[in-house]
Amino acid sequence: MLSNSLTANKKPFRLITIPISHYCEKARWALTKLKLPYIEEPHMPPFHLLATGRVGGKSTPVMITEDGALTDSTDILCYLDKVAPDNAKLYPTDPDSRQQVEQLEDLFDEQLGPAIRRWGYFHAMNDSKLMQHAWCNGVPFFERALFPVVFPTVRSIAQQKLNITQESSAQAYEQIKSIFEQVSELLTDGRTYLVGNSFSAADLTFAALAAPAVRPPEHPMTRASLEELPSKLVSGIKKFRETPAGGFALRLYHDRNN
Ligand SMILES: N[C@@H](CCC(=O)N[C@@H](CS)C(=O)NCC(=O)O)C(=O)O
């Protein structure tokens, strides 16, 4: 739990992640953008539960601050916004604009994120080599070593928990298309950012959660090449990249580290 007053963190934040997770990338990007020091502690599922459970969390990302642990990506962004300097805020001060940012962030968190995960995992989960690369990037040695032992069980639990079936994946694909269309529609007036004239949590959340569907070359956790991906995923990625929303996510990634 967080205390009421925020303390200036003297130590780097700790960020517990499943490194491939697009929600973890949302938190990582915010920390990078705000140039706040952090140490990432990457884990492979289900070993993340040992780390997140210790601080009262379950899913990743979890960020540990001197004020307590934050167990949701949106809570992490709101916290970071409070410690960010005035010229680097992720949420507008104007109440109407802030509401628009929060509504878009909720839409992306609640619909786009789960749909992309379901569609992506449906096509990738039977390729254990691909999954090994996706899940083991930078994780402790013993977790990596146990991948071949635990993966079949973890995969079947994940398939049930996330309802990953051919039918749900096809529905998820349509849902991604529909949210991309909504974002493309917003961009038709030539705006640079989704809300107002500056980069906000809405832009960051869209790009981070859309990343698995457009595979930006600048993404810190995925390989740029599409060659190793299943062909169904590649054809979807190529289509998403060609949409205005996809191009927008790619542009934001191009500028991610500036
Ligand atoms: N609402 C959460 C969602 C996070 C989430 O779904 N994280 C997934 C990775 S993509 C996770 O850690 N799943 C493993 C679990 O729930 O045990 C947030 O925004 O932080």
The ligand as a Gaussian input file, in Angstrom:
#p B3LYP/6-31G(d) Opt

LIG

0 1
 N       -4.144000      -4.658000     -15.322000
 C       -2.805000      -5.172000     -15.212000
 C       -2.600000      -6.292000     -16.219000
 C       -1.221000      -6.882000     -16.176000
 C       -1.144000      -8.264000     -16.816000
 O       -2.132000      -8.795000     -17.359000
 N        0.076000      -8.856000     -16.743000
 C        0.300000     -10.197000     -17.253000
 C        1.446000     -10.182000     -18.263000
 S        0.894000      -9.550000     -19.807000
 C        0.769000     -11.110000     -16.138000
 O        1.602000     -10.770000     -15.346000
 N        0.222000     -12.340000     -16.125000
 C        0.629000     -13.356000     -15.198000
 C       -0.313000     -13.499000     -14.018000
 O       -1.369000     -12.844000     -13.987000
 O        0.050000     -14.263000     -13.122000
 C       -1.822000      -4.014000     -15.436000
 O       -2.158000      -3.085000     -16.183000
 O       -0.745000      -4.030000     -14.830000

